[in-house]
Amino acid sequence: MVTLQVDRLIDFVAQVFERAGSSKDEARRIGSYLTTANLTGHDSHGVIRVPVYIRWRNAGAVHPDQTVDVPVDLPSLAVVDGKFGYGQTVGPQAVRLGIDKCKTQGLSAVALKNSGHIGRIGDWAEMAAAEGLVSIHFVTAAGSILVAPFGGTERRLSTAPYCVGIPRPGQTPVVLDLATSIVAEGKVLVAARGGKKLPKGALINPDGSLSEDPATLYGSHEKDGPINHANGQGAIRAFGEHKGSGLALICELLGGALTGNGATGPNRPFANGMFSIYVDPQRIDPSHIFDAEVTRYIDFFKSSKTVAGVDQVLIPGDPETATRAERTATGVPLPDDTWAAIVATAREVGVPETAIQAATA
Ligand code: NAD
């Protein structure tokens, strides 16, 4: 395991993307969002993605420094075409538009299509919550066909995340941010790279037997070599039995079909599509009952007696806040395999050896 201080990790990742053709600003933005995913405990959506992002860049599947097109621009509704730019660049442009429209209209919706990987969806809910807005996000990761629906053994869904953010004045927002699969694909990637093991039965083999071996999804692979889910035969399972599988379907239909991105299917390029709804609670409730009621209800929710082995009831967002505080202080731990794969990519794009040594010095 190596541990990198936050600023060094951001700088290092930024160097990789600058060498791969991104502007200084974009490279730093990618470094910062990926590192934030690690900081919040979502290693699956953190710097482990550097090799695959560069692979996509080399294949022409993602384009640096894109400015979005807005083919539909109504007072409270926009369609945003990310033109296969990095999600860390086109994602914030789409969210900014949704926030601005919501602030003037009280309610807005933005359909983002053709975005590169937008990472941790909680980032976008936090961006809206920082401006006092509630937001709801339905997402497809079209082209990444990985998840078996309830009752099925074959891949039909992406990990199709769903996210809701609720602002709390003076406190961190409530952020429910989840893949609609038992685990996000990145968590299988983390396990395959020597990190945290998968929960029992997270995967399913073609014969319907359950598994937690990453090879079910990826097939066998070299220790630091490329990992590709096209090489495996099995699937990740949708979470929450028929209910989770149903929510995953809704994410595909809203994030994929309604946005114009297209839902998950075979033989199509990776693109995140995200249908987002923004609500200004102040416009619904000028007397601010909402804020006090959120506080009262969360206190009530958390006051439940706990089951054995659990210290306290948490709300969505609590684990991320705790991990963020801890890792900001102590640094971001990365399994050796993960770091080796990132370093191999850095060498490939020409990051100098001195910079590689300096990152962990
Ligand atoms: P997870 O299972 O770690 O957490 C899901 C949610 O549960 C979070 O809101 C968290 O705060 C909450 N939570 C966790 N433990 C809790 C507890 N003990 N009590 C109360 N709440 C708790 O997340 P995941 O499903 O593995 O998703 C990981 C990340 O992957 C998310 O950020 C998601 O947006 C991202 N993702 C992105 C894509 C994409 O295409 N861009 C696809 C899939 C997932």
Residues whose N, C-alpha, C, O or C-beta is under 5 A from the ligand:
A	BS01	NAD	H42 H45 I118 G119 R120 I121 G122 A141 T159 A160 P161 V175 L176 D177 L178 A179 S181 V183 A184 L314 I315 P316 G317 D318 P319
